[in-house]
């Protein structure tokens, strides 16, 4: 009989790629991980790990077992969710991970909504671009709030995607900038020589800004790079430069800036919640997803009101 805990361990090894990284992720010592994987090989009567003095990797048999193990573990989680769905009261801990602006925007509403469930605890953490989905798939988080700039997020065999809201890209300038005057038209070509600020190269929001500037002719200007949209907004407020940011980044409230609509085709991202298909019936996960949907409706209304207030916006 194959041990479920060892099956989870070899799946984690497949994701992390080394015994040391697996041990750090699971909270074990490297020797304990090696011993458990060796025990799994004895249970399976097959060589699962190809070990050398400096590395270890899955054999063909190991990769086949990981594929079976992922399905087995998903079925076990689905069975546990189905049984716990009979419970009237959501309980236990729900781990939510979110990209930074979503964490700031959603956290107040989630905390307020879930506070009424005394047996439920929430752990919310921030994740970098692309990491949230992997955390859900690995079982490190129950729900991830992810951004999708290209319309590529869809349900898979093991995950469910729940659309939440559309987050448009907007132009932010200092209050004393000429474009803070709503009567002044926005021309991106004229702004190419302005001191632009953006997130580091490779970040999704940076790629969107680069595309936007490239579309008005030639190579985009090299912006000043800063980690985090909140840092960029604070620098705009101090008059250091201008930026294009997703409107959700303004949810925390920033003084000293003016917000303008960006001319041309609408640019922005979609925000989704992602959870494992096997866990969505678990009461604690289900009630958290409902709270996220409610929060998203309020945030979407706030974004619509913001768009309506932006000079030149066509929003109703």
ZIQUICOR-V752009 format. One record per pair of residues at least 12 apart in sequence whose ideal C-beta (glycine too) atoms are under 8 Angstrom apart, sorted by the first residue. I is the first residue (numbers start at 1). J is the second residue. D is the distance in whole Angstrom. If there is no record, write none. Layout:
((I & J & D) (I & J & D))
This chain:
((1 & 43 & 7) (2 & 40 & 7) (2 & 43 & 5) (2 & 44 & 7) (2 & 69 & 8) (3 & 39 & 7) (3 & 40 & 7) (3 & 43 & 6) (4 & 72 & 7) (4 & 73 & 7) (4 & 76 & 7) (5 & 36 & 8) (6 & 36 & 5) (6 & 37 & 7) (6 & 39 & 6) (6 & 40 & 4) (6 & 43 & 7) (7 & 40 & 7) (7 & 65 & 8) (7 & 69 & 4) (7 & 72 & 6) (7 & 73 & 6) (8 & 69 & 7) (8 & 73 & 6) (8 & 139 & 8) (9 & 22 & 7) (9 & 26 & 7) (9 & 33 & 7) (9 & 36 & 5) (9 & 37 & 7) (9 & 40 & 7) (10 & 37 & 6) (10 & 40 & 6) (10 & 48 & 7) (10 & 58 & 8) (10 & 62 & 7) (10 & 65 & 7) (10 & 66 & 6) (10 & 69 & 6) (11 & 66 & 6) (11 & 69 & 5) (11 & 70 & 6) (11 & 73 & 7) (12 & 25 & 6) (12 & 26 & 6) (12 & 138 & 7) (13 & 33 & 7) (13 & 37 & 7) (13 & 49 & 8) (13 & 58 & 7) (14 & 58 & 6) (14 & 62 & 8) (14 & 63 & 7) (14 & 66 & 5) (15 & 134 & 8) (15 & 138 & 6) (17 & 57 & 8) (18 & 55 & 7) (18 & 56 & 7) (19 & 33 & 5) (19 & 34 & 6) (19 & 37 & 8) (19 & 56 & 5) (25 & 140 & 8) (37 & 49 & 6) (44 & 61 & 7) (44 & 65 & 6) (46 & 59 & 8) (46 & 61 & 4) (46 & 65 & 7) (47 & 59 & 5) (47 & 61 & 6) (47 & 62 & 8) (48 & 61 & 6) (48 & 62 & 4) (48 & 65 & 6) (49 & 62 & 6) (50 & 62 & 8) (70 & 158 & 7) (73 & 139 & 8) (74 & 158 & 6) (74 & 276 & 7) (74 & 277 & 7) (74 & 278 & 5) (75 & 278 & 7) (77 & 276 & 7) (77 & 278 & 4) (77 & 279 & 6) (78 & 277 & 8) (78 & 278 & 4) (78 & 279 & 8) (78 & 281 & 8) (80 & 282 & 7) (81 & 278 & 6) (81 & 279 & 5) (81 & 280 & 7) (81 & 281 & 4) (81 & 282 & 4) (81 & 285 & 8) (82 & 281 & 6) (84 & 281 & 8) (84 & 282 & 5) (84 & 283 & 6) (85 & 281 & 5) (85 & 282 & 7) (85 & 283 & 6) (85 & 286 & 8) (87 & 283 & 6) (89 & 117 & 7) (89 & 119 & 6) (89 & 283 & 7) (90 & 117 & 5) (90 & 119 & 7) (90 & 120 & 5) (90 & 283 & 4) (90 & 284 & 4) (90 & 286 & 7) (90 & 287 & 5) (90 & 288 & 8) (91 & 117 & 8) (91 & 119 & 4) (91 & 120 & 6) (91 & 283 & 7) (91 & 284 & 6) (92 & 119 & 7) (92 & 120 & 7) (92 & 121 & 7) (92 & 284 & 5) (93 & 120 & 8) (93 & 121 & 5) (93 & 122 & 8) (93 & 123 & 6) (93 & 284 & 8) (94 & 114 & 8) (94 & 120 & 7) (94 & 121 & 7) (94 & 122 & 6) (94 & 123 & 7) (94 & 142 & 5) (94 & 143 & 7) (94 & 284 & 5) (94 & 285 & 6) (94 & 288 & 5) (95 & 123 & 5) (95 & 124 & 8) (95 & 125 & 7) (95 & 140 & 7) (95 & 141 & 5) (95 & 142 & 5) (95 & 143 & 8) (96 & 110 & 7) (96 & 122 & 7) (96 & 123 & 7) (96 & 124 & 5) (96 & 125 & 8) (96 & 141 & 7) (96 & 142 & 7) (96 & 143 & 5) (96 & 144 & 7) (96 & 145 & 7) (96 & 288 & 7) (96 & 292 & 8) (97 & 124 & 7) (97 & 125 & 5) (97 & 126 & 7) (97 & 127 & 4) (97 & 131 & 8) (97 & 132 & 5) (97 & 135 & 5) (97 & 136 & 8) (97 & 140 & 8) (97 & 141 & 4) (97 & 143 & 8) (97 & 144 & 5) (97 & 145 & 7) (98 & 124 & 7) (98 & 125 & 8) (98 & 126 & 6) (98 & 127 & 7) (98 & 132 & 7) (98 & 144 & 7) (98 & 145 & 4) (99 & 126 & 7) (99 & 127 & 6) (99 & 128 & 8) (99 & 129 & 7) (99 & 132 & 7) (99 & 145 & 7) (99 & 146 & 7) (99 & 147 & 6) (100 & 126 & 5) (100 & 228 & 7) (100 & 229 & 7) (100 & 230 & 8) (101 & 229 & 6) (101 & 246 & 6) (101 & 248 & 5) (101 & 249 & 5) (101 & 251 & 7) (102 & 145 & 4) (102 & 147 & 7) (102 & 248 & 7) (102 & 271 & 6) (103 & 124 & 6) (103 & 125 & 8) (103 & 126 & 5) (103 & 145 & 7) (104 & 230 & 8) (104 & 251 & 6) (104 & 252 & 5) (105 & 248 & 5) (105 & 251 & 4) (105 & 252 & 7) (105 & 299 & 6) (106 & 145 & 6) (106 & 292 & 7) (106 & 295 & 5) (106 & 296 & 8) (106 & 299 & 7) (107 & 124 & 6) (109 & 291 & 7) (109 & 294 & 7) (109 & 295 & 4) (109 & 298 & 6) (109 & 299 & 8) (110 & 122 & 7) (110 & 124 & 7) (110 & 288 & 7) (110 & 291 & 5) (110 & 292 & 7) (110 & 295 & 6) (113 & 291 & 4) (113 & 294 & 6) (113 & 295 & 7) (114 & 287 & 7) (114 & 288 & 7) (114 & 291 & 6) (117 & 287 & 6) (120 & 284 & 6) (120 & 287 & 7) (120 & 288 & 8) (122 & 288 & 7) (125 & 141 & 8) (127 & 141 & 8) (127 & 144 & 7) (129 & 147 & 8) (129 & 203 & 6) (129 & 204 & 5) (132 & 144 & 3) (132 & 145 & 7) (132 & 146 & 5) (132 & 274 & 7) (133 & 146 & 6) (133 & 159 & 7) (133 & 274 & 6) (136 & 159 & 6) (136 & 274 & 5) (136 & 275 & 6) (136 & 276 & 6) (137 & 158 & 7) (137 & 159 & 7) (137 & 276 & 7) (139 & 276 & 8) (142 & 275 & 6) (142 & 276 & 7) (142 & 279 & 6) (142 & 284 & 8) (142 & 285 & 5) (142 & 288 & 7) (143 & 273 & 6) (143 & 274 & 7) (143 & 275 & 5) (143 & 285 & 7) (143 & 288 & 6) (143 & 289 & 7) (143 & 292 & 7) (144 & 273 & 7) (144 & 274 & 5) (144 & 275 & 8) (145 & 164 & 8) (145 & 271 & 7) (145 & 272 & 7) (145 & 273 & 6) (145 & 274 & 8) (145 & 292 & 7) (146 & 271 & 7) (146 & 272 & 6) (146 & 273 & 8) (146 & 274 & 6) (147 & 167 & 7) (147 & 204 & 7) (147 & 246 & 8) (147 & 269 & 5) (147 & 270 & 7) (147 & 271 & 6) (147 & 272 & 8) (148 & 269 & 6) (148 & 270 & 5) (148 & 271 & 8) (148 & 272 & 6) (149 & 204 & 5) (149 & 207 & 7) (149 & 208 & 6) (149 & 269 & 5) (149 & 270 & 8) (151 & 270 & 7) (153 & 270 & 7) (153 & 272 & 5) (153 & 274 & 7) (155 & 277 & 8) (157 & 277 & 8) (158 & 276 & 6) (158 & 277 & 6) (158 & 278 & 7) (159 & 274 & 6) (159 & 275 & 7) (159 & 276 & 6) (159 & 277 & 6) (160 & 274 & 7) (160 & 275 & 6) (160 & 276 & 8) (160 & 277 & 5) (160 & 280 & 6) (161 & 272 & 5) (161 & 273 & 8) (161 & 274 & 5) (162 & 272 & 6) (162 & 273 & 4) (162 & 274 & 7) (162 & 275 & 8) (162 & 289 & 7) (162 & 292 & 8) (162 & 293 & 7) (163 & 270 & 6) (163 & 271 & 8) (163 & 272 & 6) (164 & 270 & 8) (164 & 271 & 5) (164 & 272 & 6) (164 & 273 & 6) (164 & 292 & 7) (164 & 293 & 7) (164 & 296 & 4) (164 & 300 & 8) (165 & 248 & 8) (165 & 270 & 8) (165 & 271 & 5) (165 & 296 & 5) (165 & 299 & 6) (165 & 300 & 4) (165 & 303 & 7) (166 & 268 & 6) (166 & 269 & 8) (166 & 270 & 6) (166 & 271 & 8) (166 & 300 & 8) (166 & 303 & 8) (167 & 246 & 5) (167 & 247 & 6) (167 & 248 & 5) (167 & 268 & 5) (167 & 269 & 5) (167 & 270 & 7) (167 & 271 & 6) (167 & 303 & 7) (168 & 246 & 7) (168 & 247 & 5) (168 & 266 & 6) (168 & 267 & 7) (168 & 268 & 4) (168 & 303 & 7) (168 & 307 & 7) (169 & 205 & 8) (169 & 208 & 6) (169 & 209 & 8) (169 & 212 & 7) (169 & 244 & 5) (169 & 245 & 7) (169 & 246 & 6) (169 & 247 & 8) (169 & 262 & 6) (169 & 267 & 4) (169 & 268 & 5) (169 & 269 & 8) (170 & 244 & 7) (170 & 245 & 7) (170 & 246 & 8) (170 & 247 & 5) (170 & 250 & 8) (170 & 259 & 5) (170 & 260 & 7) (170 & 261 & 7) (170 & 262 & 6) (170 & 306 & 8) (170 & 310 & 7) (171 & 186 & 6) (171 & 242 & 7) (171 & 243 & 8) (171 & 244 & 5) (171 & 259 & 7) (171 & 260 & 4) (171 & 261 & 7) (171 & 262 & 5) (172 & 233 & 7) (172 & 236 & 5) (172 & 242 & 7) (172 & 243 & 5) (172 & 244 & 7) (172 & 245 & 6) (172 & 250 & 8) (172 & 257 & 5) (172 & 258 & 7) (172 & 259 & 6) (172 & 260 & 8) (173 & 236 & 7) (173 & 242 & 5) (173 & 257 & 7) (173 & 258 & 5) (173 & 260 & 7) (174 & 236 & 6) (174 & 237 & 7) (174 & 238 & 8) (174 & 239 & 4) (174 & 242 & 8) (174 & 256 & 7) (174 & 257 & 6) (174 & 258 & 7) (175 & 237 & 8) (175 & 256 & 5) (175 & 257 & 6) (175 & 258 & 6) (176 & 239 & 7) (177 & 239 & 8) (177 & 242 & 7) (177 & 258 & 7) (179 & 242 & 8) (179 & 258 & 7) (179 & 260 & 6) (180 & 258 & 4) (182 & 311 & 3) (182 & 312 & 7) (183 & 311 & 8) (185 & 312 & 7) (186 & 260 & 5) (186 & 261 & 7) (186 & 262 & 7) (186 & 263 & 6) (186 & 312 & 7) (187 & 263 & 7) (188 & 212 & 7) (188 & 213 & 7) (188 & 216 & 4) (188 & 262 & 7) (188 & 263 & 7) (188 & 264 & 7) (189 & 216 & 5) (189 & 217 & 6) (191 & 242 & 7) (192 & 213 & 7) (192 & 216 & 7) (192 & 217 & 8) (192 & 218 & 8) (192 & 220 & 8) (192 & 221 & 6) (193 & 221 & 7) (194 & 241 & 7) (194 & 242 & 5) (195 & 223 & 8) (195 & 224 & 7) (195 & 240 & 7) (195 & 241 & 4) (195 & 242 & 7) (196 & 209 & 8) (196 & 213 & 8) (196 & 221 & 6) (196 & 223 & 4) (196 & 224 & 7) (196 & 241 & 6) (196 & 242 & 6) (196 & 243 & 7) (197 & 223 & 6) (197 & 224 & 5) (197 & 225 & 8) (197 & 226 & 6) (197 & 232 & 5) (197 & 235 & 6) (197 & 236 & 7) (197 & 240 & 7) (197 & 241 & 5) (197 & 242 & 7) (197 & 243 & 5) (198 & 210 & 8) (198 & 223 & 4) (198 & 224 & 8) (198 & 225 & 6) (198 & 226 & 8) (198 & 232 & 7) (198 & 243 & 7) (198 & 244 & 8) (199 & 225 & 7) (199 & 226 & 7) (199 & 227 & 7) (199 & 228 & 7) (199 & 229 & 7) (199 & 232 & 7) (200 & 225 & 5) (200 & 226 & 8) (200 & 227 & 6) (201 & 225 & 7) (204 & 269 & 7) (205 & 229 & 7) (205 & 245 & 7) (205 & 246 & 6) (205 & 269 & 8) (206 & 225 & 8) (208 & 244 & 8) (208 & 267 & 6) (208 & 268 & 8) (208 & 269 & 8) (209 & 223 & 7) (209 & 243 & 8) (209 & 244 & 5) (211 & 267 & 8) (212 & 244 & 6) (212 & 262 & 7) (212 & 264 & 8) (212 & 267 & 6) (215 & 264 & 7) (223 & 241 & 8) (224 & 240 & 8) (224 & 241 & 6) (229 & 245 & 5) (229 & 246 & 7) (229 & 249 & 4) (230 & 249 & 7) (230 & 252 & 7) (232 & 245 & 7) (233 & 245 & 7) (233 & 249 & 6) (233 & 250 & 7) (233 & 254 & 5) (233 & 257 & 7) (234 & 254 & 7) (236 & 256 & 8) (236 & 257 & 5) (237 & 254 & 6) (237 & 255 & 6) (237 & 256 & 3) (237 & 257 & 5) (238 & 256 & 7) (244 & 262 & 6) (246 & 268 & 6) (246 & 269 & 6) (247 & 259 & 8) (247 & 268 & 8) (247 & 303 & 5) (247 & 306 & 6) (247 & 307 & 7) (248 & 271 & 7) (248 & 299 & 7) (248 & 303 & 7) (250 & 306 & 7) (251 & 299 & 7) (251 & 302 & 7) (259 & 306 & 7) (259 & 309 & 8) (259 & 310 & 6) (260 & 310 & 6) (260 & 311 & 6) (260 & 312 & 7) (261 & 307 & 7) (261 & 310 & 5) (261 & 311 & 7) (261 & 312 & 5) (261 & 313 & 5) (261 & 314 & 8) (263 & 312 & 8) (271 & 296 & 7) (273 & 289 & 6) (273 & 292 & 5) (273 & 293 & 8) (275 & 289 & 7))
